[in-house]
Amino acid sequence: METTNKKPAMHLGRKISRIRELRGMKQDYLAMELGISQQAISKIEQSEEVEDSTLEKISKILGVSSEAIKSYSDEAVIYNIQNNYEGSNNNGANNVNNHNCTFNPLDELLKSYMANKELYERLLASEKEKVEILKGKN
């Protein structure tokens, strides 16, 4: 069997799609900014190659350079996230922050219940007053 050292296809469309998704951008918005249809964006994202002029326009809207799009890889993003995790101490995603409550949740629940009860009692008293007023007019 013959093996060749082929360079894997760059598939720029998929890279554009991933970067757009990571930026929280919809195809509709990208299409509007480029002045084309959403279907045209879909077609671009399905294409392995994209014209340099189109790639340049897309890169400006996405806020990255065209070279960043060409060299994008999911593995690099994951590696970057793991190594830049705040307070990671090189533990990456294994780092767990301990968050301690500064209040007792049951106390807060009881306060909420009591406030709700007080409000209900005031509403009930108000309704009783209304009934008495209406009885007095008859």
N, C-alpha and C positions, 0 to 999 in steps of 0.2 A: 504494500500500500504506500502510496506517495503522499508525503506531507509537504505542504507549502506554508511559508511564513507570510500569509496574507494579512495585511493591516485590516482590522475590522472596520466596517463601514461606520462613518461618523453619524449618520442619520440626524441631520440638523433639526429636522422637524420635530422629532421626539424630544430633543434637547430644549427647543423653544417651548414646547408644551410643558415640560417639567418645570422650567424656570418660571413660566407664566403661572403655573399652579402654585409654586412655592411663594410667589409674590402675591397670591390671593387674587389674581386677575382672571376675569372671565374672557372667553373668546370674543363675546360681543363688544366688550370694552376695547380690546386690542383692535378689532375690526373697525370700530368707530374712529379710533385714533389714527388708523392708517387710511381711512376713507374707503374701505372695501367691505364686502359682506362677511358675515360670520362663516359662511360656507367656504369662502376663499381662505380664511384662517385655518379652518379644518383641513383643507387641501394642503396648505403649506406645512401644517404639523404632521401630515402623513407622508410628506416628501423627504427623501433621503438628502437631497441637495436643495439649497435655497440660493437664489441670486444674491450676490454681494450687496447690491443696492437695497434690496428688500431686507436682507439680514441687518444691515446698518440701521434702517428705519425701525425695525422691530427691537433691536438692541437699545436704542434710545428710549423707546417707550417702556421697555422692561427695566431700564435703569442700570444696564450692564453693558460692557463692551462686546463687540462682535467676537473678539478673541475669547472672551469668557464663555460665550455660548458655544463656540467651537470646541473648547477644552473642557466643557462641563462633564462631570460624571457623578452619579449618585453616590458612589463609594467615597469620593472626595468630600462630598457634602456631609455624609455620615461621619467620616473621620474628623472633619472640622467641628461638627457639633459635639462629638465625644471629647475632643481635646480642648474645646473652649467652654465646656460646661462650667458654669459659675461655681466656684468653690470645690471643684472636682478633685483637687490634689492628685491628679492623674488616675483617678478611679473611674472616670467617665460616667456612664449611666448607672454604675453600681453605687454611686454616692447617694446616701439617703439623709435628708435633713429631718431632724426631730423638731416637730412643732408642738409646743406645750400650750394648752389652753390657759389663758390668764383669767378666766372666769369659770364658774361652775354652770354648765349648761342646764342643770335642773333648776338652779336658782333663777336663771333667765326665763325658763319655761314657766315657773311659778309666778314670776312678775307679770309675764304676758297674760297668764290665765286670770290673775287678780284684776289687771287693768280691763280685760274683756268683761269680767263679771261686773265691775263697777260701771262700765259703759252700758251694759245690758240693764242694770238696775235703774240708771238714770233714764234710759229710753222707756222702760216700763212705767216709771213715775210720770213721765211726760204724757204717755198715752192715757194713764188714769186721769190726769188733769183734763185732758181733752174730753174724755167721756163725761166727767163731772160737769164741765162747761156746757156740753151738748144737752145733758139732762136738765140743766138749769134753764135752758132756753125754751124747753117744751112746756 
